[in-house]
Amino acid sequence: MDEVPDNVLPEAPQGFHWRVEPRFGFAVAVPRQFHLLANTVDPIARMMRGVGEASSAEETARRHDWPEGYWDADVIGELADGRVQPFRLLEFDVVGGRERPQTDDEAGDMWFQARQLFPETLESVGLPGFALLNVLDSSLGPLDALTFEYRWDGLRDGEDGGDHALLMWAATPTTVFHVYHHCVETEWAARRPELDTILGSFEVLGAAR
């Protein structure tokens, strides 16, 4: 993901900088303490990407299929085995390449299907302690979106209800965007305003419009 020239997008919020994915058709402003994520950690992102139990080498080989993801250097912790783990993650997926733009009726059908199917999909993953908290009409930059907010036990064993996350779905006539945000419950409320700024900054570029 490259820096966006200053004359292309509005000034980034204080403490943020613009990043652009020209191949995937979007730009987003992220906090400066965010670092590029080397692989996919969030279990929902892994399931949606179909990586399953893929090795790190296999994931690295497939990175060209995915937009860049991030981990927050201000929200890290230690696993039971002593390994340091990022506990706040932000990732994106993009599905595009439709031969023709959707009609309004087709877009409405897709919206309805997403609202019905994503809760079932999330529950089917079998995350320990999973609980769907909210299904919300929301926005991703200029796009209408659906947000599926949930809680599960988390990346650390024995942490009942320890992680809070959301999956966001939004679409243009040609492209579908997914956003995954994963955070330990103890940091969720404090980090939510920052997340709202990230999501509000989202810009659709080029052919993805």
C-alpha positions as CSV (number, residue, x, y, z in Angstrom):
1,M,0.0,0.0,0.0
2,D,1.4,3.4,-1.0
3,E,1.2,6.8,0.4
4,V,-1.4,9.0,-1.3
5,P,-0.2,12.3,-2.9
6,D,-1.5,15.2,-0.9
7,N,-3.4,16.7,-3.8
8,V,-5.5,13.5,-4.4
9,L,-7.3,13.2,-1.0
10,P,-8.3,15.5,1.8
11,E,-5.8,16.2,4.6
12,A,-5.6,13.2,6.9
13,P,-6.8,13.6,10.5
14,Q,-4.2,14.5,13.0
15,G,-2.1,11.5,13.9
16,F,-3.2,9.6,10.8
17,H,-1.8,9.2,7.3
18,W,-3.3,8.2,4.0
19,R,-2.7,4.8,2.5
20,V,-3.9,3.7,-0.9
21,E,-4.6,0.4,-2.6
22,P,-4.8,1.4,-6.3
23,R,-5.1,-2.3,-7.4
24,F,-8.1,-2.8,-5.0
25,G,-9.8,0.5,-5.6
26,F,-9.7,2.3,-2.2
27,A,-7.8,4.6,0.1
28,V,-8.0,4.8,3.9
29,A,-6.5,7.0,6.6
30,V,-4.9,4.9,9.4
31,P,-3.2,5.9,12.7
32,R,0.5,6.4,12.5
33,Q,1.1,3.7,15.1
34,F,-0.3,1.1,12.8
35,H,2.2,-1.3,11.2
36,L,1.8,-3.6,8.2
37,L,0.5,-7.0,9.2
38,A,2.7,-9.9,7.9
39,N,-0.1,-12.5,7.8
40,T,-3.8,-13.0,8.7
41,V,-4.4,-13.5,12.4
42,D,-8.1,-12.7,12.9
43,P,-10.0,-16.0,12.6
44,I,-12.9,-14.5,10.6
45,A,-10.6,-12.9,8.1
46,R,-8.8,-16.2,7.8
47,M,-12.1,-18.0,7.2
48,M,-13.3,-15.5,4.7
49,R,-10.0,-15.7,2.8
50,G,-10.0,-19.5,2.9
51,V,-6.5,-19.8,4.3
52,G,-7.6,-22.4,6.8
53,E,-4.4,-23.9,8.4
54,A,-2.1,-22.5,5.7
55,S,1.5,-22.1,6.7
56,S,3.1,-18.7,7.0
57,A,5.0,-19.4,3.7
58,E,1.7,-20.2,1.9
59,E,0.1,-17.1,3.3
60,T,3.0,-14.9,2.2
61,A,2.8,-16.4,-1.3
62,R,-0.9,-15.3,-1.4
63,R,-0.4,-11.8,-0.1
64,H,-0.8,-10.3,-3.6
65,D,-4.4,-11.4,-3.4
66,W,-5.2,-9.2,-0.4
67,P,-5.0,-5.5,0.5
68,E,-2.5,-4.7,3.3
69,G,-3.6,-5.3,6.9
70,Y,-2.4,-3.6,10.1
71,W,-1.6,-4.2,13.7
72,D,-1.7,-1.5,16.4
73,A,1.7,-1.1,18.2
74,D,-0.2,0.5,21.2
75,V,-2.3,-2.7,21.7
76,I,-0.1,-5.8,22.1
77,G,0.1,-8.5,24.7
78,E,1.6,-11.8,25.7
79,L,0.2,-15.3,25.0
80,A,0.4,-18.1,27.5
81,D,3.5,-19.4,25.8
82,G,5.3,-16.1,26.2
83,R,4.9,-15.0,22.6
84,V,4.1,-11.3,22.0
85,Q,0.9,-10.9,20.0
86,P,-0.9,-7.9,18.4
87,F,-4.3,-7.7,20.0
88,R,-5.7,-5.1,17.7
89,L,-6.0,-5.8,14.0
90,L,-7.4,-4.1,10.9
91,E,-7.8,-5.9,7.6
92,F,-9.6,-5.4,4.3
93,D,-10.9,-7.7,1.5
94,V,-12.2,-6.6,-1.9
95,V,-14.3,-8.7,-4.3
96,G,-14.7,-7.0,-7.7
97,G,-14.5,-7.5,-11.4
98,R,-18.2,-7.7,-12.2
99,E,-18.7,-7.6,-16.0
100,R,-21.5,-5.1,-15.6
101,P,-22.6,-2.8,-12.7
102,Q,-25.5,-4.1,-10.5
103,T,-28.9,-2.7,-10.9
104,D,-30.6,-1.1,-7.9
105,D,-32.8,-4.2,-7.6
106,E,-29.8,-6.5,-7.6
107,A,-28.0,-4.3,-5.1
108,G,-31.1,-4.5,-2.8
109,D,-31.2,-8.3,-3.1
110,M,-27.5,-8.5,-2.2
111,W,-28.0,-6.2,0.8
112,F,-30.8,-8.4,2.1
113,Q,-28.8,-11.6,1.5
114,A,-25.8,-10.2,3.4
115,R,-27.9,-9.1,6.3
116,Q,-29.4,-12.6,6.6
117,L,-26.3,-14.7,5.9
118,F,-23.4,-13.1,7.7
119,P,-24.7,-13.8,11.2
120,E,-25.1,-17.5,10.3
121,T,-21.6,-17.5,8.7
122,L,-20.0,-15.9,11.8
123,E,-21.7,-18.4,14.1
124,S,-20.7,-21.3,11.9
125,V,-17.0,-20.6,12.5
126,G,-17.3,-22.1,16.0
127,L,-15.4,-19.4,17.9
128,P,-15.3,-20.2,21.6
129,G,-17.8,-18.0,23.5
130,F,-19.1,-16.4,20.3
131,A,-22.0,-14.0,20.8
132,L,-23.4,-11.7,18.1
133,L,-23.9,-8.3,19.7
134,N,-25.3,-6.1,17.0
135,V,-26.3,-5.9,13.3
136,L,-26.2,-2.3,12.3
137,D,-26.9,-0.1,9.3
138,S,-23.8,2.0,9.1
139,S,-21.4,3.6,6.6
140,L,-17.9,3.0,5.2
141,G,-16.8,6.4,4.0
142,P,-19.4,7.3,1.3
143,L,-20.9,3.8,1.1
144,D,-23.9,2.4,2.9
145,A,-22.7,-0.6,4.9
146,L,-23.7,-3.4,7.3
147,T,-21.8,-3.9,10.5
148,F,-21.8,-7.2,12.3
149,E,-20.4,-6.7,15.8
150,Y,-19.5,-9.7,18.0
151,R,-17.6,-11.0,21.0
152,W,-15.7,-14.2,21.6
153,D,-13.2,-15.6,24.1
154,G,-10.3,-14.4,22.1
155,L,-6.7,-15.2,21.1
156,R,-5.6,-16.0,24.6
157,D,-6.8,-19.2,26.3
158,G,-9.0,-18.8,29.3
159,E,-10.0,-15.2,28.4
160,D,-13.8,-15.6,28.6
161,G,-15.4,-12.9,26.3
162,G,-12.0,-11.4,26.0
163,D,-12.1,-10.1,22.4
164,H,-14.5,-7.7,20.6
165,A,-14.7,-7.5,16.9
166,L,-16.6,-6.4,13.9
167,L,-17.1,-7.4,10.3
168,M,-18.3,-4.7,7.9
169,W,-19.8,-5.2,4.5
170,A,-20.3,-2.5,1.9
171,A,-20.7,-2.5,-1.9
172,T,-20.6,-0.3,-5.0
173,P,-22.3,-1.5,-8.2
174,T,-19.1,-3.2,-9.2
175,T,-17.2,-4.1,-6.0
176,V,-17.8,-5.5,-2.5
177,F,-15.6,-4.4,0.4
178,H,-15.1,-6.2,3.7
179,V,-13.5,-4.7,6.8
180,Y,-12.3,-6.8,9.8
181,H,-11.5,-5.1,13.1
182,H,-10.4,-7.1,16.1
183,C,-9.5,-5.8,19.5
184,V,-9.2,-7.0,23.1
185,E,-12.4,-6.1,25.1
186,T,-10.5,-4.0,27.6
187,E,-9.4,-1.6,24.8
188,W,-12.5,-1.7,22.7
189,A,-14.3,1.4,24.1
190,A,-11.2,3.5,24.1
191,R,-10.3,2.6,20.5
192,R,-13.8,3.0,19.1
193,P,-13.6,6.7,18.2
194,E,-10.3,6.0,16.4
195,L,-12.0,3.2,14.5
196,D,-14.9,5.5,13.5
197,T,-12.3,8.0,12.1
198,I,-10.7,5.2,10.0
199,L,-14.0,4.0,8.6
200,G,-15.2,7.5,7.9
201,S,-12.1,8.3,5.9
202,F,-12.6,5.4,3.5
203,E,-12.5,6.5,-0.2
204,V,-13.5,4.5,-3.2
205,L,-11.1,4.9,-6.2
206,G,-11.2,4.3,-9.9
207,A,-13.0,1.3,-11.3
208,A,-14.3,0.2,-7.9
209,R,-16.8,3.1,-7.9
